[in-house]
Amino acid sequence: MDFGNPGQYYASYILTPVDGGTNVTWTYDGDVGGTGLANASIGKLFHLFIESMLGGMYESGLTDLKAVVEAKPVFTVKITEEIISPISYVGLSSTMSTTDMNAVSNQMGKSYGELMTAL
């Protein structure tokens, strides 16, 4: 987060599995070091009142997050581990501009030709 002042500020979500769901912790951390004595002092004073000032917004945000997550469809795909016979793989690596479609086309044509020759 950038408030136009010196210092580094970070917001994060910590997701912890618990029985029957997930515990979400929403954090906000900042380093007021190097911001000057006045800003550092104001930052430390602000910290004393942050819960009363922003606590309701955090709770509202977490409630909104819960509603979005719980509205998602249930994951129904079954994941299994399978043992399969080994296969051979032949590949090439190349570097090109991803914004120059002619370069991409030319490199793909060249690579395809080299692969077909190798097989």
C-alpha positions as CSV (number, residue, x, y, z in Angstrom):
1,M,0.0,0.0,0.0
2,D,1.3,3.4,-0.8
3,F,0.0,6.4,1.1
4,G,2.5,8.8,-0.5
5,N,4.8,8.8,2.5
6,P,8.1,7.1,2.9
7,G,8.0,3.6,4.4
8,Q,6.8,0.2,3.5
9,Y,3.2,-1.0,4.2
10,Y,1.8,-4.4,3.7
11,A,-1.7,-5.9,4.0
12,S,-2.1,-9.7,4.0
13,Y,-4.6,-12.5,4.5
14,I,-3.5,-15.5,6.5
15,L,-5.6,-18.6,5.8
16,T,-5.5,-21.3,8.5
17,P,-7.5,-24.6,8.1
18,V,-9.7,-25.3,11.1
19,D,-12.3,-28.0,11.8
20,G,-15.2,-27.2,9.5
21,G,-13.7,-24.3,7.6
22,T,-10.9,-21.8,7.4
23,N,-9.8,-19.1,9.8
24,V,-9.0,-15.8,8.0
25,T,-6.7,-13.2,9.6
26,W,-6.4,-9.9,7.9
27,T,-3.3,-8.0,8.8
28,Y,-1.8,-4.6,8.1
29,D,1.8,-3.9,8.9
30,G,4.0,-0.9,8.3
31,D,7.5,0.3,8.9
32,V,7.6,3.9,9.9
33,G,11.4,3.8,10.3
34,G,13.1,6.3,8.0
35,T,9.9,8.4,7.7
36,G,11.2,11.2,9.9
37,L,10.4,11.7,13.6
38,A,7.1,13.5,13.0
39,N,5.7,10.8,10.7
40,A,7.0,8.0,12.9
41,S,5.4,9.6,16.0
42,I,2.1,10.1,14.2
43,G,2.3,6.5,12.9
44,K,2.8,5.1,16.4
45,L,0.0,7.3,17.8
46,F,-2.3,6.2,15.0
47,H,-1.6,2.6,15.8
48,L,-3.2,3.0,19.2
49,F,-6.5,3.9,17.6
50,I,-6.4,1.7,14.4
51,E,-8.7,-1.0,15.9
52,S,-11.5,1.4,16.8
53,M,-11.1,3.3,13.5
54,L,-10.8,0.3,11.1
55,G,-12.1,-2.7,13.0
56,G,-15.6,-2.4,11.6
57,M,-14.2,-2.1,8.0
58,Y,-12.1,-5.2,8.5
59,E,-15.1,-7.2,9.8
60,S,-17.2,-6.0,6.9
61,G,-14.5,-7.0,4.4
62,L,-14.1,-10.4,6.0
63,T,-17.9,-10.9,5.9
64,D,-17.9,-10.0,2.2
65,L,-15.0,-12.4,1.6
66,K,-16.9,-15.2,3.3
67,A,-20.0,-14.5,1.2
68,V,-18.1,-14.6,-2.1
69,V,-16.2,-17.8,-1.1
70,E,-19.3,-19.6,0.1
71,A,-21.2,-18.6,-3.1
72,K,-18.7,-20.5,-5.2
73,P,-19.7,-24.0,-6.5
74,V,-18.5,-27.0,-4.6
75,F,-15.4,-28.7,-6.0
76,T,-16.7,-32.1,-7.2
77,V,-13.7,-33.4,-9.2
78,K,-12.2,-36.5,-7.6
79,I,-8.4,-36.4,-7.7
80,T,-6.6,-39.7,-7.8
81,E,-3.0,-40.9,-8.1
82,E,-2.4,-43.2,-11.0
83,I,0.7,-45.2,-12.0
84,I,1.2,-45.2,-15.8
85,S,3.8,-46.6,-18.1
86,P,6.7,-44.3,-19.0
87,I,6.5,-42.3,-22.2
88,S,9.2,-40.7,-24.3
89,Y,9.3,-36.9,-24.7
90,V,11.1,-34.8,-27.2
91,G,11.1,-31.0,-26.9
92,L,13.0,-27.9,-27.8
93,S,13.5,-24.7,-26.0
94,S,13.8,-21.3,-27.6
95,T,13.6,-17.6,-26.9
96,M,11.6,-15.0,-28.9
97,S,9.7,-11.8,-28.6
98,T,6.1,-12.6,-27.4
99,T,4.9,-9.3,-28.9
100,D,6.2,-9.9,-32.4
101,M,3.7,-12.4,-33.9
102,N,6.0,-12.9,-37.0
103,A,8.8,-13.9,-34.7
104,V,6.6,-16.3,-32.8
105,S,5.2,-17.8,-36.1
106,N,8.7,-18.2,-37.6
107,Q,10.1,-19.8,-34.4
108,M,7.2,-22.2,-34.1
109,G,7.6,-23.3,-37.8
110,K,11.4,-23.8,-37.3
111,S,10.9,-25.7,-34.0
112,Y,8.2,-27.9,-35.6
113,G,10.5,-28.7,-38.5
114,E,13.4,-29.6,-36.2
115,L,11.1,-31.9,-34.1
116,M,9.8,-33.7,-37.1
117,T,13.4,-34.2,-38.4
118,A,14.4,-35.6,-35.0
119,L,11.6,-38.1,-34.9
